[in-house]
Amino acid sequence: MRRLNRKKTLNLMKELDAFPKVPESYVETSASGGTVSLIAFTTIAFLTIMEFTVYRDTWMKYEYEVDKDFTSKLRINVDITVAMRCQYVGADVLDLAETMVASADGLIYEPVVFDLSPQQKEWQRMLQLIQSRLQEEHSLQDVIFKSAFKSASTALPPREDNSLQSPDACRIHGHLYVNKVAGNFHITVGKAIPHPRGHAHLAALVSHEYNQMFQYFITIVPTKLHTYKISAETHQFSVTERERVINHAAGSHGVSGIFMKYDISSLMVTVTEEHMPFWQFLVRLCGIIGGIFSTTGILHGFGRFVAEVIFCRFRLRSYRSGSVPLPDGHTSNHLPLITDNSTH
């Protein structure tokens, strides 16, 4: 009884087989089928390699939300060289909350030579090249995010030529922590003096030879970065710059100096590095293999059908042209046999 039940079960399973096997005696191979198969296998191999390359690669996903963090401080990294002696210039920050950040807390005034050394010129050229390429090709931003481009690599390298020239400029570098509101960081002639209504700069004792105002309007966007290498909170920014000569006689008023007016965006960007899951790679790979086999099978069958139709028409024309008329008015499609008597 058990063997009988097993037999019935096996027979039932055979009837449910959706993939019936074709006997080998019914299988016919051809040169055209082999050519199509070779093309199909080559295409599958090429697309599989391309799909594996896509699977190994990662991409950056950008999400936007309202920045709800108003209590934290914004760190401003400063590294500027001014063509004036350090005792004649002053730097400070004044935000919209009328809060002045003293420059002595985080900024260092270092007497230096204004002309850069060869190594420093190469460093400057590299930064300018990166900035220009970022303006032209925005996809490079993803490459920088993936490679965890840190600010430490953008620091000015120390002077290597040990120049004996006396310092004629002032390098102001360091960092400041300011409130997350719009503000104005500026470097002007004279040291800053705070007072109840704001602040002023002691510029009266400094001789004015060439007055120029440089203005930079900066929009800062808070950014959270999550990659496979690092997870950090940083900021992106865009800059618009303009400059003009201060000439009171010509109606161009103002204070000579470098002014950086920054504003913080209310939106925060979250940048996340993502990777294709393995199951999705397998599904796409199965789709490639099945699609190529189905498509090549359909094209091969259609091509074979067209070839057979054309070949049959050609044979039919040849068959009709070889017909022999009979005495009773009928035609014979059989060619006359050539015997030995007909040659005499």
SULFENTA-V984879 format. One record per backbone hydrogen bond with DSSP energy under -1.0 kcal/mol. NH is the residue of the N-H (numbers start at 1). CO is the residue of the C=O. Records with the same first field share a line. If there is no record, write none. Layout:
NH: CO ; CO
//
This chain:
5: 1
6: 2
7: 3
8: 4
9: 5
10: 6
11: 7
12: 8
13: 9
14: 10
15: 11
16: 12
17: 14
26: 23
34: 30
35: 31
36: 32
37: 33
38: 34
39: 35
40: 36
41: 37
42: 38
43: 39
44: 40
45: 41
46: 42
47: 43
48: 44
49: 45
50: 46
51: 47
52: 48
53: 49
54: 50
55: 51
56: 52
57: 53
59: 274
61: 272
63: 270
65: 268
67: 266
74: 178
76: 176
78: 174
80: 172
82: 170
84: 82
88: 85
90: 188
92: 186
94: 184
95: 99
96: 182
98: 95
101: 93
105: 102
107: 103
108: 173
110: 171
112: 169
121: 117
122: 118
123: 119
124: 120
125: 121
126: 122
127: 123
128: 124
129: 125
130: 126
131: 127
132: 128
133: 129
134: 130
135: 131
136: 132
137: 133
140: 137
141: 138
144: 140
145: 141
146: 142
147: 143
148: 145
149: 144
154: 151
155: 152
169: 112
170: 82
171: 110
172: 80
173: 108
174: 78
175: 106
176: 76
178: 74
181: 179
183: 262
184: 94
185: 260
186: 92
187: 258
188: 90
190: 88
193: 200
195: 198
198: 195
200: 193
202: 191
203: 201
213: 244
214: 257
215: 242
216: 259
217: 240
218: 261
219: 238
220: 263
221: 236
223: 234
224: 269
225: 232
226: 271
227: 230
232: 225
234: 223
236: 221
238: 219
240: 217
242: 215
244: 213
246: 211
247: 252
252: 247
253: 251
257: 212
258: 187
259: 214
260: 185
261: 216
262: 183
263: 218
265: 220
268: 65
269: 222
270: 63
271: 224
272: 61
273: 226
274: 59
281: 277
282: 278
283: 279
284: 280
285: 281
286: 282
287: 283
288: 284
289: 285
290: 286
291: 287
292: 288
293: 289
294: 290
295: 291
296: 292
297: 293
298: 294
299: 295
300: 296
301: 297
302: 298
303: 299
304: 300
305: 301
306: 302
307: 303
308: 304
309: 305
310: 306
311: 307
312: 308
313: 309
314: 310
315: 311
316: 312
317: 313
318: 314
319: 315
320: 316
321: 317
323: 320
324: 332
326: 330
329: 326
332: 324
344: 341
//
